[in-house]
Amino acid sequence: MQKRKTSKDKTAYLFKRYIWLLDVIYNAKKISFEDINNRWQNASLNYSCEELPLRTFHNHREAISQMFDIDILCDRKDGNKYFIEYEEDLNKGKIRTWLLNSLSVNNIVNESHRLKERILFENVPSGQMFLTPIIEAMRESHVINITYQKFEHNKAYSFEIHPYCVKIFKQRWYVVAFNPFKNDILIYSLDRIKNVETTSNKFDLPEDFNGEEYFKDSFGIIVNSNQKAEKVILKVYDEDVKYIETLPLHNSQKEVQKAIDYTIFSYKIKPTYDFIKEILSHGRYIEVLAPESLRNEIKEILNQEHERYI
């Protein structure tokens, strides 16, 4: 006997259809309703291979506009082709693009059961338990009480924080928060949080706080207010050049010089501990040319590593 679909199942199915439609139009740039309908008839979501009624298509457009604040318009001068209005804004909206990409991939994976062992993802354990209550507290400006234990400590401590923003880096989620006791903005890793309790107390997010601006001069999650951004020059060799070109180490990355077997890049960045670790992870394929202080620091670390293997 076939299981009867609940209203929750129907809502989830509709949501997947919205994401499918957005994904098709976004990737096509411009597409006619006829082509959308043809793709729908071959889509894995279309269990009965039915056509997409024009009325349903327009209902989906309206729902997408209300749900995601994304408008699908029709260019009548170009053969009645549909496109996403202000697509460049969609690309700039990192969280929206990340959400849509994640949901689109999730749609494909969920509808491709036979391939589930051939589609592999990285595990991000820190986001599974505490990310939702922290984001909800951010939205409602609620103070939260966290129980936190650093890796180097044997005991966990509980204290209140004002959650300002969250950031993911190297498979770990972090919350940037104001700690009233220490009167400072600090960063906490979610995988070191033991418990989160949302209080009834409210906090005011400072008008001048901006998450992207806060991390502007940092490579990853370390923000040292006592350290200034410097001009860093890296010489990247061989095949690592393409890796760095396609996935820049920092948004300030600029190409200074290109040769057959190397490329020189410049950055305006704080040479923090996590940036140094990233440089070292590339081994002999990255050389620090400037500043001299960073070059000497890398040299000292490499000398210590060399001594361990003698």
N, C-alpha and C positions, 0 to 999 in steps of 0.2 A: 504493500500500500504506500503510495507516494505521500511524503510528509507535507502537510498543508503549510504554506508560507504565512508567516506572521507579518504584522505591519512593520516590525523591525527589519525583517528580511527584505520586504519590499522597499523600504527606505534605503537600506544599504545597496540594493541593486540599482535604484535610481541614481544614487550618489556615484556609483561606478560608471554609469552611463554618462553622467555629466563630465567626469574626468576623461572618459574615452573621447567624447566629442571635443573637449578642449584640446586634448593631446593631438588629435587628428588635424584640427585647424591650425594649431600652433606650429606643428611640423611642416604643414603644407604652405604656410604663409597666406596663400589665397586658394580657395577651393569652392567649387560649385556644389549646390545641394545634391545634384545627380551623383557626383563623385563621392560625396559623404554617404549617400544612400548605398552606393555600390560597396563601399568599404564596410558599412554596417552589416550588409548581408553576409560578409565573410568574417565578421568579428567573432572572437571566442565568446563574448558576452551575449551574442544573439543566438540563443539556444535553438530557436525554431527557424532560423534563417529567414525571418520575415523582413519585409521592407520597413523603412523608417517613414512613418506618415509625416507630411509637411507640418501639420498642426503640432504633432509631438515634438518635432525639431524646434519649432518656435517656442513651445513651452519650456524645453530644455534651455534655450537661449535666455529666457526670462529668469529661470531658476539660477543659472550660472551668474547672471548679473547681480541678483539679490544675494547669493551665497558668497561669491568670491569678489564681487565688485569688478568683474571683468565683462566688458561689453563685446559681443560678437556682432559686427556690422556687415552690411551688404553693399558691395561696390557695383552699382547697376551699370556704370560706364564700362566695367570690365567683365561683362557677361554674367552679371548677377553672382559674383563670387564673394564668399564670406571670408572675413578676416578678423583678427583681434585688434580692437582699437587700442592705440598707445602701447604697442607691443614692446617698445623700448623701455617704457615704465615697468612693464612686467619683468623684463630682464634685470632692471635695476632693483626691483623689489626682491631681495635675496630670500627672505623667509617665504614669500608667496611662491617663487620659482622652486625653492627647495621642497615646499609642500606639494606642489603640483607634480614635480619630478618623482617624488617618493610615492605619491598616490598612483601615478601612472605605472610605475614599475610594479607596485603592489598589485594593481589590477592584472597586469600581464602574468605575474607569478601565480596569483590565486586561480587564474583561469587556465593555467598550464600545469596541471597536476602531474602529468607524465614527465615533466622536466624538473620537478622540484629538487631532485638530487643533483641536477646539473646547473642550477642557478645558486651561486654561493654568495653570502653576504658576510660582512664583518660584524662581529658581535659588539654591541655598545651596552654593556651591563648596567652602567651607572644611570642610564636614563629610564630604566624600567619601573623603578619604585617611587622616586621622589620628584621627578620632573613635573608631573601633572600638578601636585599640590603647590609646588613652588611657583609655577606659571599662574595658577589661579590666584595665589597670594599677590603676585605682581600685578595682575589685572585689577584686583580689588584694593590694592595698596594696604594689605594687611601685614603686620609684623609677624614673623614666624620664629618659633623657638626650635633650634636644631640641636641634636646631640651629635657631636663631631669628634672624631679621633684621627689625629695625624698618624702617618705611617711610622714615624719615629717615636710615638708616644705609646705607653702601655695602658693608658686610661683615657676614656672618652669624657668630654665636658659638654654641658648644656648651656646655651646662651641664646639671646635674642638677636636677630639681624633684620635689616630692611632690604629685601631682595630687589635690586635695581634691574639686573638683566641676566640672561643665561647665555652661555657660549659653549660650543662643542669643539674639542681639539684633541687630535690623536686618540679617537675612540672614547673620550671621556667628556662628560658634561660638567660644567662649572657654573656656579652662581656668583655673580659679582654683587656684593652687598655691603651696606654700611653697618659697622659694628658700633653701637652706641657706647659700649664699655670702653673700647679702645679708641673711640672717636676717629675712626678711619675707615676708608673703603678697602675691603679685603676680598680675596677670591677663595672660594671653597669648592673642593671637588665633591661631586655628588656620591662617588663611590666610597668616600670616607665619612659620609653622613649615616648615622645609625637610626635616627628618627627625626621626623618633622611634625611639628604641631602648629597649626594656624591659630593665632590669637585673635582677640576681638579688637586689639589696638591697631590704630591706623598710622601710616607714615606718609610724608610728602616727598615725592620724588623731586630732587632739585631741578629747577628749570634748565640749568646749564649742563645737566648730565646727558651725555650721548654715548651709547655703548661703542659705536664704531670709532668715535673720536677718542674714547678712552684707550682703545687698543691700537690706535693709528700707527704708532711708532714701535709696536711690539711684534715679534714674530709669532708668538703663540699666546700663552696664558700668563706669562710673567710680565708684570707691569711695575717697573722700578721708578718711583717718582723722583728718586735722587739721581737717576741716570739720564743723561741727555742723548737724544738721537744723534748718530754720527754718520758720516759718509763712509760706507763700507764698499770695498772693491773686491770682487771675487773673480777668479780665473777658473772657468769650468772647462774640463777637457772631454774630448771624445764623445761617446754616446750620451753622457749625462747632459750635454748641451740641450738636446731635444727635450729631455725631461724637464729641465728648468725653464725652457722656453714655453712649453705647453702648460706647465703648472708652476707659475712663479713662486719664489720663496716668500715674496712680500709684494704688496700692491705698489710699492715705490720702485720696483725693479725696472731698470733701463739698460738697454744694450749699448755698450760703449765701443767695443771693438769686436769684429768677427774675423776669424782666420779659418784655415782649413781644419785644424785639429783642436781649436779652442775658441771660446768666446768670453769676453770680459763683460761682467755686469756690475752696475752700481746700485746702491741702496741707501736710503735714508732711514736708519733703523737703530734701535737700541740693541747693542750686542749682548743680550741677556743669555743666561745659562741655557735656555731651551734653543736659542738660535745657534749657540756654539755646538750643542749636541747635534743639531741638524747638519751643520757643516761637517762634523766628524763622521756622521753616518754615511756620507758620500765618499769617505776614504780618500784615495789618491786622485780622485776626479775633481776635487775642488781645492783650490789654493787661495788663501787670504793674501791679498796684495796690500791692503790698507784697511784700517789704520795700523800702525806699527804695533800698538799695544795689543790689539786683537791677534795679530800675526804671532807675536811672542807668546801670548797665552795659549794659542793652539799648538805652537811648537813645544811648549812645556808639557802640555797634556800628552802629546805624541811621544815625547821622550820618556815620560812615566810609563806609558803603555809599552814602549819598547823594552824598558827595564824588566817588566813583568814576564816577558817571553825569553829573556836571556837565561 
